[in-house]
Amino acid sequence: MVGLIGVPLWLGLVCMSFVRLAACCSAEARARPEYQRYGSGRRWIVVFSCVLLLSSTFLHPWPMMLRFRLSQGEFDTALQDYQTGKFSGSRRVGLYYVWRVHELTYLNGRPPSIGFVTGSSFADPVGFAYDPLPHHPLGYNARRVAPSWYSYED
């Protein structure tokens, strides 16, 4: 439902921003009295840039990737803590709050992946998983965010 409402709204906002940006850049529009009254077109350039930036998140989850990359060192430390038995309870790991850590087991005899649950979607937990085997992505909704690290949704 959100997509049905959100997509037309975003498209309308992007189209409106293109039209407004083109109007601000034309010499004819800058000569009008209302242009001098409301100020320069710089604010519309900022609005247009923000709309493009927010719209880009529909194409690629770059904010999540950036946030994980900034926290990757602490996730590696948390992984070592879990493997040595020092990771207990929930705590902050980098820019994320980890609710729980668990092993994701497989039916085909592969070694388990370590899952860090950082939130939830509508019904399922989401987070990051460390999969020690290269080129063997997890069997469910996984996206590679770093070597051996995947974002996942259970």
Secondary structure, 3 states (H helix, E strand, C coil): CHHHHHHHHHHHHHHHHHHHHHHHHCHHHHHCHHHHHHCCCHHHHHHHHHHHHHHHHHHCCHHHHHHHHHHHHHHHHHHHHHHHCCCCCCEEECCEEECEEEEECCCCCCCCEEEEEEEECCCCEEEEEECCCCCCCCCCCCEEEECCEEEEEC
